Amino acid sequence: MPLNPRLFTCPQCRHQYLGHDPLPDCPRCGFDYPVKEGVRWDLVVYLLAILGLVSYFLVSSNYRSGIAGMGGALRPVSEAGEKLPGSAGPYHESGR
């Protein structure tokens, strides 16, 4: 469905003319509307918000799994099964 033409006013010669988007050149003076270039700040803000949420969830899940995995690290050394030098192992004779 074609859109109806719009009334444009040339900023250089103030001539009014009909046209469709994108902006056409002025038929009287030939003024060419500059193409808008630059950074889309709304997209930058959206990407930063998404990156912040993802990093928050990654850090919080790392802490959650880190606390659950610390059960073995909090035990005393004597219960951890660590053998000290000079202690009798399973292959040593107890009579010697």
DODO-499976 format. One record per atom (N, C-alpha, C): residue in one letter; x, y, z. Coordinates in steps of 0.001 Angstrom, whole numbers, plus 500000, padded with zeros to 6 digits. Each point is the difference from the previous one (the first is absolute). Layout:
<midrens>
aXYZ
...
</midrens>
This chain:
<midrens>
m500848498825500000
m499152501175500000
m500896501240500000
p499985500776498937
p500864501185499925
p499528501080500973
l500976500692500553
l499685501084500925
l499706501275499223
n499189500846500570
n499682501282499368
n501227500907500036
p500165500864499018
p501146500918500014
p499873501006501140
r501165500434500479
r500043500984501081
r500491501328499447
l499684501058500711
l500427501342499620
l501319500305500693
f501049500241499208
f501316500327500530
f500310501461499724
t500786500610500873
t500472501373499817
t501520499967499969
c500573500527498957
c501456500020499843
c500587500967501030
p500998499583500782
p500585500913500992
p500883501079499369
q500357499832498737
q500877500968499359
q499203501107499296
c499032499626499150
c499262501016499246
c498540500138500450
r499573499251500932
r498637500018500568
r498918499653498984
h500350499282498954
h499027499543499010
h499268498784500571
q498660499967499856
q499223498867500488
q499667499083498834
y500161498716500213
y499751499015498950
y499546498691500622
l499332499186499191
l499526498697500445
l501071498942499737
g500032498998500883
g500969498925499815
g499723498860500959
h500752498940499840
h499893498817500850
h501306499824500758
d499918499284501125
d501221499656500743
d500741498934499242
p501291499985499939
p500943500926500606
p499951501366499326
l500513500982500689
l499872501377499538
l500562500185498592
p499192500538499083
p500495500251498638
p500770501317499939
d500773500140498935
d500710501269499779
d498999501085499642
c500349501234500333
c499133501130499674
c499977500181498478
p498801500090499395
p499944500154498542
p500461501382499529
r499945501016500853
r500377501351499578
r501505500238500110
c500580499752501193
c501419500323500189
c500889498755500025
g499409498818500067
g500783498768500004
g500637499668501338
f499473500597501080
f500555499731501327
f499876498514500301
d501106499395500409
d500030498586500325
d500048499861501516
y499026499336500551
y499947499815501446
y501127499064500427
p500755500377501022
p501107499139500432
p499463498732500669
v500722498915499782
v499634498733500630
v500486500044501440
k499125499658500918
k500371500019501406
k500922498827500278
e501187500311500496
e500966498978500376
e500358500197501451
g500402498940500608
g500415500099501392
g499631498735500757
v500196500078501279
v499774498849500870
v498551499994500461
r499398498834499926
r498649499855500550
r500139499749501491
w499829501062500798
w500233499901501434
w498981499104500682
d498795499902499444
d499021499121500619
d500450498544499910
l500618499614498872
l500501498629499878
l501177499750500929
v500842501007500179
v501129499858500914
v499504499776501422
v498983500748500406
v499449499855501346
v499354498622500173
y499263499539498982
y499387498664500079
y501060498914500119
l501062500095499208
l501057498999500055
l500716500014501352
l500236501177500558
l500636500079501309
l499105499413501087
a498689500232499908
a499078499430500983
a499988498473499902
i499975499469498793
i500009498545499824
i501316499418500505
l501116500645499681
l501299499530500460
l500087500036501528
g499446501024500615
g499991500092501457
g499181498893500643
l498839499711499434
l499171498925500557
l500661498639499842
v500578499749498854
v500665498715499777
v501181499841500953
s500795501044500157
s501147499900500907
s499536499836501444
y498916500645500387
y499462499836501358
y499585498553500241
f499293499413499032
f499555498617500170
f501179499032499985
l501021500272499195
l501174499129499997
l500746500071501331
v500164501198500537
v500705500139501270
v499195499378501128
s498702500226500025
s499186499436501081
s499948498477499908
s499966499435498800
s500003498546499889
s501371499437500396
n501064500748499748
n501326499551500414
n500093499981501522
y499464500990500673
y500005500009501462
y499143498873500549
r498854499749499366
r499102498950500466
r500667498637499885
s500633499723498863
s500667498717499834
s501287499950500825
g500624501129500229
g501214500024500815
g499716499680501448
i498908500492500544
i499637499719501382
i499597498539500138
a499287499469499034
a499595498600500065
a501210499082499869
g501001500392499262
g501181499178499810
g501033500158501095
m499781500886500973
m500973500227501061
m499802499070501169
g499077499073499942
g499758499095501119
g501230499197500363
g500775499530499026
g501206499227500267
g501144500865500496
a500029501239499648
a501104500865500385
a499871500488501438
l498818499933500575
l499796500501501353
l500253498940501060
r500257498753499610
r500249498949500971
r501393500175500595
p500192499563501246
p501340500057500593
p500946499060499271
v501286500247500141
v501010499223499291
v499972498545500450
s499756499759501281
s500023498623500500
s498868499168499391
e498865500595499677
e498894499269499397
e500133499901498483
a500851500791499405
a500121500013498555
a500746498789499476
g500615499238500873
g500697498805499565
g501417500272499573
e500576501115500409
e501367500316499629
e500958499220500884
k500992499378499372
k500976499221500748
k501192500878500331
l500409499970501239
l501157500753500439
l501236499119499921
p501182500573499853
p501213499195499960
p500205499264501322
g500380498769499904
g500252499194501194
g498780499263500499
s498830500272499448
s498810499272500447
s499947498670499270
a499380499024500624
a499943498657499441
a498968499974498864
g500427499491498868
g499117499873498865
g499408498606499943
p499174499678499036
p499379498686499929
p500996498894499654
y501163500322499438
y500967498982499600
y501113499784501020
h499966500755501085
h501011499848501034
h499575498942500994
e500968499279500510
e499704499015501038
e499899500710501320
s498993499657500781
s499826500654501283
s500978499466501042
g500648498851499773
g500911499423500992
g501391500584499941
r500381500685499071
r501363500531499902
r500220501200500814
</midrens>
